[in-house]
Amino acid sequence: MGAAKSLKTADWDREVVAATMPVVVDFGATWCGPCQSLAPHLDKIATEFAGKAAVFKVDVDDEGDLAARFGIMSVPTILFFKGGKKVDSVTGNQPEAIKSKLRALVGG
């Protein structure tokens, strides 16, 4: 376990807003090359931070309302949440930046 999980709009409040730990949400698409390149890195990050943070993937084509809610204009865009609030973001295939920001959120 630990791999990044798919997230649907219907599960947003339960998985992100009510989360007791930091949450990383990757907004991407199946047709996006950089998104596909980032996917294995996100799975590794999810495993590394298991129990300290949750990592999710949102397909912008399937969950367009959710992407619109957060103004996602390009993919991949990774949003960071703490206490249900957006606290940071990264655009593009930048696994080291994602890890660094997540490390700061979990306090280690």
N, C-alpha and C positions, 0 to 999 in steps of 0.2 A: 504494500500500500504506500501512499505518499505521493503518487503521481497527481498532477494537476487534474482537477475534475471539471466537467462541463457544468455551466451554471445557466439556468433559465430565469427569465424575469419573475416567474411565479415563486421562485426560491430565494430571491434577492434579500428580502427583509430577514428571513430566518438565517441565511448563510453569511450575510455581510453586515446588515444593520444591527442585528442582535448578537453578533460574534463577540466573544470574550477575549479573543486574541487578534492580532493584526491580520488583515486579509489582503492578498494580492489578486488583482483581477486583470487578466490578459484579454484585451479586446482584439480579435483577429478574424481571419477568414481562411477557408480552405484553398482559395485561389491565390493567396498571398505567399509568395516565396519566402520573404523574411520571417513571416509568421511560422511557416513550417520549419524553418531553420532554428527558430527560437524554441519550438515545442520540446525537444529533448532536454534543453537546458532548464526549462520551467519544471519539467518532471523531476530533474535532479534537485532543483531548489526546493520543490515540494517535499521531497524525501529528506533533504538535509534539515529543513525547518519543521518537520512533522512534530506536532504537539506544541509548537511555539507560534505557528502561523498557518493560515489556510491559503492555498493557491488554487485559483479557478481560472477557467477559460470561457470566454463568451464569444460565440460566432456572431459577428455583426449582421450577417445575412439572415440568420434565424431569429435574432433578438434585436431587431432594428430600433424598437422603442427604447430599449435599455441603452443602446449606443447613443441615440439621440439625446437621452436624458443627461448624459455626461459629455455631450459635445464632441464625440469621437469623430475626427475628420480624416485620420489616417491610421493605418494598421501596420504593424502592431502598436498599440498603445496600452501601457500597463499602468493601472491605477492602484494606489496604496490606500488602505482604509484602516483607521484605528478608532475604536469606539463608535463605529458606524459612520464616521465622517471621512471624506477624502482628505488625505494629508499630503500626498505627493504623486508624481507621475513620471514615467519614462516613455519616450516615443522611439520606436525602432528596435532593432535586434541588438540589445545591449545587456547580455546576461550578467556581466560583472557589476554594472550600475544597479541592476535589479537586486542582486545579492547585497550590495553595499547599503542600499536604502533599507532593505528588509532587516539587515543586521542592526541598523540604527533603531528601527522600530521595535525590535524584540529585546533590545538592550544587550547586545552581545555581538 
